[in-house]
Amino acid sequence: MPISALTINLFINKMKDTNPVIIILVLFAIFGLAFGSLKNTSVKKNTTTSSNSSPIKQTNKLEFSPNKNVAEEIKKTEASVKKLQTAVEKENKKSQYSPYYNKIKMSSVYGLRNNDPEREYISLSTNLKKTETVKITGWYFKSDVTGYYAVIGGANLLPFPSTKNESSVLLQYGDKVYITKGFSPINVSFRTNKCTGYFEENRTFVPGLSLQCPLPKDEKLPVFSNNLDSNDECLKAIRRVSRCTTVDSEFIRKLPDTVTSSCKTYLTGQINYNTCVALHFSDTDFPGKEYHLYLNKFGPLWRTTHDKISLYDQNNLVVDSISY
């Protein structure tokens, strides 16, 4: 009895959670049996016709043989096989994607045509639950065209210029990552914090850092002089200092003579990144939500046009891709 397309469809539904390769092999075996069964049925009918009819009648019956039914069954079976192949291809494609697909997303590549590697970067955004954490250290970018790749490293969670103390990058809800092809202006990759805006002074970051350092005038200030007028002169000078900026010698020279030496010492020695960290490290809003990571690459990684860059996780599965 021939195996019908309905049987094949029932088989597909029952085996849909099985390894696709096994399904294909079994299905081809079934297809072979179906074809053999249909062929044998056709031969038997033709043999019966041959033994019971005259040559003239046999010729007429061959013209209207049941091979048409055989062809229809084969056609239905082939359609079922194609349906399964499509499902297998879909599952195989799905299996190439990381569990973090749609959780970590890439942006376009910025500064592709810029010869300065410090101005070329990719940003990542997160689509995570508030309780979710994803480690991206060890993930890598790869060009489909050039085949070049670059691995994402760690970052200083409490950065100090030129002091390397890296930890794994663990992304959480709302985090954003800027991954620059070139080198860090402070020689380390880092997570931002309430005070990192000071790094922008006399340095260039692409993209720029947030300048949200606490204002010096809002800090708990000491008494600089028992003379109230002199103390007021110092407070007036401190109010002139902008966010995330230190005081240079020219600023000090322009101060009136009534400003005390203790005030000048405070201005030059206590308004800076290190003091800001010491004063605000325990604040609940001290850690930032941005990472600035650096690949430390000079040469080209991907083409400036007509390329596809993919981000892969630690298991070589695609997290996200961008084409341009």
N, C-alpha and C positions, 0 to 999 in steps of 0.2 A: 504494500500500500504506500503511495507516495507521501512524502512529508510536505505538508502545505505551508504557505506563507504565514497562516494563522499560527501554526506550531512554532515557526521561527520567531514571530512577534512575542508569543508567550515566553519563549526561551530568553529573548532579549530582556523582557520585563523582570524575569526571575533572576537573571544574572547581572543586572545593571550595577551592582555593588562589587562585582568580582573584578580581578585584575584584567584590564582591557586586552592584554596580549593573549591570555588564556581564552577569553571570550572569542576572539578572532579565530584562534586555532580550532576551537570546538565548533564554531559556526561553519568554518570551511569544511570540517569533517561531515557535519550535518548536510551541508550543501552537496557534498560529494555523494552522500547516501541518497539524498533526494533525487539527484540527477540519475544515479545508477538505478534507483527504483523506478523512476519514470521511464527510463530507457528500456529496462527489462519488460515493463508493462507494454510498452509500444511494440517490442519485438514479439512478445507472446501473442498479441492481437494480430500482428501481421502474419505470424506462423499459422495461427488458427484459420485466418482468412485464406491462406495459401493452400491448406490441406482440404478445405471444404468447398472451394469454388473453382470454377473453370478459369483458364488463363485470362479470358476476356473479362470476366467478372472481377478477377483479382486486380487487374489494371484499373478498373473503375473504382474499386474500394480503396486502392492506394491513393488515388487522387483526393479522396475524402477521408483520409486516415485520421485516427485520434491524435496524431502528432501535434495538432493545433492545441489540444488541451495540455499536452506535455510542455509545449513552448510557453503557454500562459502560466503554468505552474513555475517553470524556470524563471520567467520574467518576474513573477511575484517574489520568488525567493531571492533573486538578484537585488530587487528593490529593498528587501529586508536587510540584506547584507550591506548595501550602501547606507541604509539608515543607521546600522550599527557602527559602520566605519566612521560616519560623521560624529556619532556620539562618542566614540573612542578618541577621535582627534580633538574633540572639545574637551574631554576629560584630561587628555595628555597636555593640552595647552594650559588648562587650569592647574595641573600639577606642577607646572614650572613657576608658578607665582608663590611668593612668600606669604606666610601667615600675617605679615605686616602690610600686605598690599592694601591700599586705600587708608592705611593708618599713618604712614609717613609718605608725604607727597613732595615731589621735586618741582621747582620752578624752572623758568628758562635759564640759560647760561648768560650771565651778564658780562659785558666787556669782552666778547669773543674776538673782536677785531682790534683790541687794544694790545699793544706790544708789551705793556707792563703787566706781569703776572699777578701783581698785588691788586690789580683792578678787575681781574676776571674771577667771578665767583658764581656758585649755585646756592640757592637757598632751599631749605627743607622746612616744611610746616607739619604740624602734628594734628592728627584727628583721633585722639586717644580719650579713653574714659578717665575720670578723675582719679581712679585708683590704679591706673595702668602705667607701667614703666617699660621702656624699650631701650635696650643697649645697642648703640650703633657703632661703637668702636669695633673695628675688624670688618665692617662692611666696606664695600668698594664700588667705585664708579668704573664703567668700562665703555669704550667706544665700539659700536658695531662695525664701523668702517676701518679705523686704524688698528683696533685690537688692544690699544694701550689702556692701562688701568691705573687707578690710584686708590690706596687704602686709607680709610678714615682712622685717625689715631685717637689718642686721649686728649684731655684738657685739664688745665689747672682750675680747680673749683674756687680757689682763693688766689688769684694771680698777683704776682709781683714781677715787674720787668726783669727779664733774663734769668729768672729763677724757675727751673723746670721741676714741677712736682705734679705730674699728670695722673689723673684718675680716668676710669672708663666714663664715656659719655652716656648717661642714662636719661633719656628724654621722658618728660611727663606732660600731662595735659597743659596745652597752651604754649609749650616751648617752641622756639624758632631757632634755626641753625643757619649760619652763613659759612659756607666752605669755600675758602679762597685758594686758588691754584698756587699762588706764590708764598711769600714768607711774612711772618707776623711782625708788625712794627715794634712789639715788645719781646720778640723772639720766643714766644710760647703761644699755644692755643689756650683759650680760656672761656670761662663762663662769666658773663657780666655780673656786676653787683651795684649796689647803691652808690658806690664811689668811683667806678671805673671810668666815668666821664673825665677824670683827671688825666687819663692816658691820652686824650685827644689834644692836650696842650703840647704844642711843638711836634706832634706826630699826625700822620694822615691815615685814617682807617676807611676802607671801602668795603661795605657801607659804613657810614659814620656811627659812632657810639652815642647812646643817649646821654644828654647833659642834664642829669637830674640829681646831681650831688646836693646834699644839704647846704643851704647858704651859710657862710661863716657867721653872719650876724645872728643866725637862729640857734647857734650852738650855746652851750652854757659857758659864758665868758667869765674869766677871773676879774678881779679889781686891779686895774693897772696903776692907779695912783690914788693916794689919799686926797689929793687935790681934785675936787670934783670937775673943775674945768678941764684939767689935763686928761682925766679919765674920759670925759665926754669927747675930747679931741680924738682919742684912740677909738672909741666906739664909732665915731663918724668915719674914720679911716676904714674900719672893718666893714662898714655898710657899703663902701665903694667897691669891695672885692666881689666879682661876679662868681656865679656857680662854676665849680670844676676848674678854677684857675688859681695858680699860686701867685705870690707877690715877688716881683723882681727888684733889683737894686734901684732901678729908675723910679719905681713907685715910692720907695723909701726916701729917695732924695727929694721928692716933691712934697713930702710931709712938712707941716710947720714945725718950728723948733720946740713948740710946746708939747709935742708928742714925746712921751717918755721912752727910754731905752727898752724898758720891759715890754712896752707895746710893740716896738719895732721887732724885738726878738720873737714875740708871739706871731706877728704878721709873717715873718720869714720862715719860722720854724714849725708852726703849728697849723698852718692852712695848706694841706697837701693830702695826697692819697693815703699815706700811712696813718696819719692822725685820724682821717675820716674812717678808715677801717677799724681802728682801735675804738673809736667812739660809737660806731654803729653796727659792729659785727653781730651783736646779739639782737638787733632789730628783726622783727618778724618779716619785714619787707626787704631785708638786706640782700638775699640772693636774687639775681636777675632771672629773666626768662629767655635770655638769648645766649647762644654759644657762637663764638668766632673761632673756627677751626681752619688750619692751614695745611695744605698738602705738600708744601715745600718743593714745588716743581718749577723748573725754568722753561723747558721745551714744550712743544705742542703735545696735548693729550688727545684732542679730538679736532676734527675739521671745523673750519669757521662756517662752512655751509654744507648742507646735505649730509647730515650725520644723525645718528641716534645714540643717545647716552642713556645707559641703564644703571640703576642702583641695585646692587645685589646684597643679600644678607649673608651671614656667616655660613649658610648652607648652600650658597651659590644659587639661590632662588631670587627671582626678580621682585623687587619691592615697588619700583616705579620706573618709568622711562619717559624721555622727552625726545621728540623728533623735530628737526628744523632743516 
